[in-house]
C-alpha cells in the first residue's frame, strides 16, 4: 500500500497511475507474474513473500538494515536490499514484460541506484537525473530513459514495458516518456539472481543500492 501522501496528492498520483494500468492490460496478456506490496502478513522476520502472482520462488530475504515494517520497503542506500535466488525462472527469458513500482527516492543523486533487476536479463534504475530501463538480450540492449527526474521525498509511479523485437517504453506517473528505437533485443535467459534495491554484478557482490522507499513492485 502506498504511504505518505496527502489526500489530494494521492488522488492525483493514483489518477496518473490509472493510465499505466490501461497500458498494462494491453501489453501483458500473460497476467501478473509477481507483486510485492510489503503488507504485514507477507513479512516474517527477514523474509518477504510476494503478495500475488503465478511465478515461483518469489520470497526474498531482507539484507543489512532493510525494513518492510508498516508497509513499503525502506532502504538506506548503504547495503540495504531485498535478495532473491537465481531460481526465478518465470522472470527471465520472457517474450514480453511490464515492470512497475511506486518509488519515493531519498535523494536526487546522480549515482546509479537500482530499483529492480534480474542480473544479465533486465534492469530498472535511477541515474543522472532520470529513471532508466534496459533489457539485456541477444544482439544488444534495448533501453528507455525518462525525461522526468527522480524527485526526493515525492512518490512517483515508474513503469517499463518490454516486448521482444519492439522498442522498450518507460512511463512516469502514467506518461510515456521514451520509446527506444534502437537495439530491440529479445530478453536473455541467464541464470542469475533477482533483487529489489541493489545491483549484483559478475562478482556477486551487491552495489548501487537504492535510497528511499518502494511499494507495490510488480511484474506482468
C-alpha positions as CSV (number, residue, x, y, z in Angstrom):
1,X,0.0,0.0,0.0
2,X,1.4,3.4,-0.9
3,X,2.0,5.6,2.1
4,X,2.8,9.2,2.9
5,X,0.5,11.1,0.5
6,X,-1.7,14.0,1.4
7,X,-5.2,13.1,0.2
8,X,-5.1,15.5,-2.8
9,X,-1.6,14.4,-3.8
10,X,-2.6,10.7,-3.6
11,X,-5.7,11.3,-5.8
12,X,-3.5,12.9,-8.4
13,X,-0.9,10.2,-8.3
14,X,-3.4,7.4,-8.5
15,X,-5.2,9.1,-11.4
16,X,-1.9,9.2,-13.3
17,X,-1.2,5.5,-12.4
18,X,-4.6,4.5,-13.8
19,X,-3.2,5.4,-17.3
20,X,-0.4,3.0,-16.7
21,X,-2.9,0.2,-15.8
22,X,-4.6,0.7,-19.2
23,X,-1.2,0.3,-20.8
24,X,-0.5,-2.8,-18.7
25,X,-3.7,-4.6,-19.6
26,X,-2.9,-4.2,-23.3
27,X,0.8,-5.1,-23.0
28,X,1.0,-8.0,-20.7
29,X,-1.7,-10.6,-21.6
30,X,0.1,-13.3,-19.7
31,X,-1.1,-11.8,-16.4
32,X,0.6,-11.0,-13.1
33,X,3.8,-12.9,-12.5
34,X,4.7,-11.4,-9.1
35,X,3.8,-8.4,-6.9
36,X,5.2,-7.3,-3.6
37,X,3.1,-4.9,-1.5
38,X,5.0,-5.4,1.7
39,X,1.9,-6.0,3.8
40,X,2.5,-7.2,7.4
41,X,1.1,-10.6,6.6
42,X,3.8,-11.1,4.0
43,X,6.7,-10.2,6.2
44,X,8.1,-12.7,8.7
45,X,11.5,-11.8,10.2
46,X,13.8,-11.1,7.3
47,X,11.6,-13.0,4.8
48,X,9.3,-11.1,2.5
49,X,6.8,-13.1,0.4
50,X,5.1,-11.9,-2.8
51,X,1.6,-10.7,-2.4
52,X,0.3,-12.4,-5.6
53,X,1.3,-13.8,-8.9
54,X,1.9,-17.0,-10.8
55,X,5.8,-17.1,-10.6
56,X,7.6,-19.4,-8.2
57,X,10.3,-18.7,-5.7
58,X,9.3,-15.1,-5.1
59,X,10.1,-14.9,-1.4
60,X,13.1,-12.7,-0.7
61,X,15.4,-12.0,2.2
62,X,16.0,-8.5,3.6
63,X,19.6,-7.6,3.7
64,X,21.5,-5.3,6.2
65,X,19.1,-2.7,7.7
66,X,16.4,-3.1,5.0
67,X,12.9,-3.0,6.6
68,X,9.4,-3.8,5.4
69,X,7.6,-3.0,8.6
70,X,4.4,-1.0,8.3
71,X,4.2,-1.3,4.5
72,X,6.7,-0.3,1.9
73,X,10.3,-1.4,1.5
74,X,12.7,1.0,3.3
75,X,16.3,1.1,2.1
76,X,19.0,3.5,3.2
77,X,21.3,3.4,0.1
78,X,24.1,1.7,2.1
79,X,23.9,-2.1,1.9
80,X,20.1,-2.5,2.1
81,X,18.1,-4.5,-0.4
82,X,15.8,-7.5,-0.9
83,X,17.6,-10.5,-2.2
84,X,16.2,-13.5,-4.1
85,X,17.8,-16.5,-5.5
86,X,18.8,-17.4,-9.1
87,X,15.8,-19.7,-9.5
88,X,13.2,-17.2,-10.6
89,X,12.9,-18.9,-13.9
90,X,9.4,-17.3,-14.6
91,X,11.0,-13.8,-14.6
92,X,13.6,-14.2,-17.3
93,X,13.7,-15.2,-21.0
94,X,10.3,-13.5,-21.4
95,X,8.8,-12.5,-24.8
96,X,7.1,-9.6,-23.1
97,X,7.0,-8.0,-19.7
98,X,5.7,-5.0,-17.8
99,X,7.6,-3.9,-14.7
100,X,6.2,-1.2,-12.3
101,X,6.8,0.3,-8.9
102,X,6.0,3.2,-6.7
103,X,9.2,4.9,-5.5
104,X,9.9,7.7,-3.1
105,X,13.6,8.4,-3.6
106,X,15.6,9.6,-0.7
107,X,17.9,11.8,-2.8
108,X,18.3,13.0,-6.3
109,X,21.9,11.9,-6.6
110,X,23.4,11.3,-10.0
111,X,24.7,8.0,-8.7
112,X,23.3,4.7,-10.1
113,X,20.7,3.3,-7.8
114,X,18.9,0.0,-8.7
115,X,15.1,-0.3,-8.3
116,X,14.7,-3.8,-9.7
117,X,17.0,-6.1,-11.6
118,X,17.3,-9.7,-12.8
119,X,21.1,-9.6,-13.5
120,X,22.0,-10.2,-17.1
121,X,18.3,-10.2,-18.1
122,X,16.8,-6.8,-17.3
123,X,17.5,-3.7,-15.2
124,X,15.4,-0.8,-13.8
125,X,17.2,2.0,-12.0
126,X,17.7,5.8,-11.4
127,X,20.9,7.6,-12.5
128,X,21.9,11.1,-13.6
129,X,18.5,12.7,-13.2
130,X,16.4,10.0,-14.9
131,X,14.7,6.7,-14.5
132,X,16.2,4.1,-16.8
133,X,15.2,0.6,-18.1
134,X,17.3,-1.9,-20.1
135,X,16.5,-5.3,-21.5
136,X,19.7,-7.3,-21.9
137,X,19.5,-9.6,-24.8
138,X,21.0,-11.1,-27.9
139,X,22.3,-8.6,-30.3
140,X,22.5,-5.7,-27.9
141,X,20.4,-4.0,-25.2
142,X,17.0,-2.3,-25.6
143,X,16.9,0.8,-23.5
144,X,14.5,3.6,-22.4
145,X,15.2,6.7,-20.4
146,X,12.7,9.1,-18.7
147,X,12.6,12.8,-19.1
148,X,11.2,13.2,-15.6
149,X,13.8,13.3,-12.9
150,X,13.6,11.3,-9.6
151,X,12.2,13.7,-7.1
152,X,13.4,13.3,-3.5
153,X,10.5,13.0,-1.0
154,X,7.9,12.6,-3.6
155,X,6.0,9.4,-4.6
156,X,6.4,8.6,-8.3
157,X,5.0,5.7,-10.3
158,X,7.5,4.3,-12.7
159,X,6.7,1.6,-15.3
160,X,8.7,0.0,-18.2
161,X,7.4,-2.2,-21.0
162,X,9.4,-4.8,-22.9
163,X,8.1,-6.7,-26.0
164,X,10.6,-8.9,-27.8
165,X,11.8,-7.3,-31.0
166,X,10.0,-4.0,-30.3
167,X,11.1,-0.7,-28.7
168,X,11.3,-0.6,-24.9
169,X,9.0,2.0,-23.2
170,X,9.2,3.9,-20.0
171,X,6.4,5.8,-18.2
172,X,6.5,8.1,-15.2
173,X,3.1,8.8,-13.4
174,X,1.3,7.3,-16.4
175,X,3.0,9.4,-19.1
176,X,5.0,7.8,-21.8
177,X,8.4,9.5,-21.8
178,X,10.6,7.3,-24.1
179,X,10.3,4.6,-26.7
180,X,13.7,3.2,-27.6
181,X,14.1,2.9,-31.4
182,X,17.4,1.0,-31.3
183,X,18.6,-2.4,-30.3
184,X,15.2,-4.0,-30.0
185,X,16.6,-7.0,-28.1
186,X,15.0,-10.3,-27.1
187,X,15.4,-10.8,-23.4
188,X,18.2,-13.2,-22.4
189,X,17.5,-16.3,-20.2
190,X,20.6,-16.1,-17.9
191,X,20.7,-18.0,-14.6
192,X,21.4,-15.0,-12.3
193,X,20.0,-13.6,-9.1
194,X,16.9,-11.3,-8.8
195,X,16.9,-8.4,-6.4
196,X,15.0,-5.3,-5.4
197,X,17.1,-2.3,-4.4
198,X,20.6,-3.4,-5.5
199,X,22.8,-4.5,-8.3
200,X,24.6,-7.8,-8.3
201,X,27.5,-7.8,-10.8
202,X,29.5,-10.7,-12.1
203,X,31.4,-10.8,-8.8
204,X,28.2,-11.4,-6.9
205,X,28.9,-8.5,-4.6
206,X,25.9,-6.1,-4.2
207,X,26.4,-2.5,-5.2
208,X,24.3,0.6,-6.4
209,X,21.9,0.4,-3.5
210,X,18.5,2.2,-3.7
211,X,18.0,5.0,-1.2
212,X,14.3,5.7,-0.2
213,X,11.1,3.7,0.0
214,X,9.5,1.4,-2.6
215,X,6.0,0.0,-2.7
216,X,3.8,-2.1,-5.0
217,X,6.6,-3.6,-7.1
218,X,5.1,-5.8,-9.8
219,X,6.0,-7.8,-12.8
220,X,3.5,-8.9,-15.5
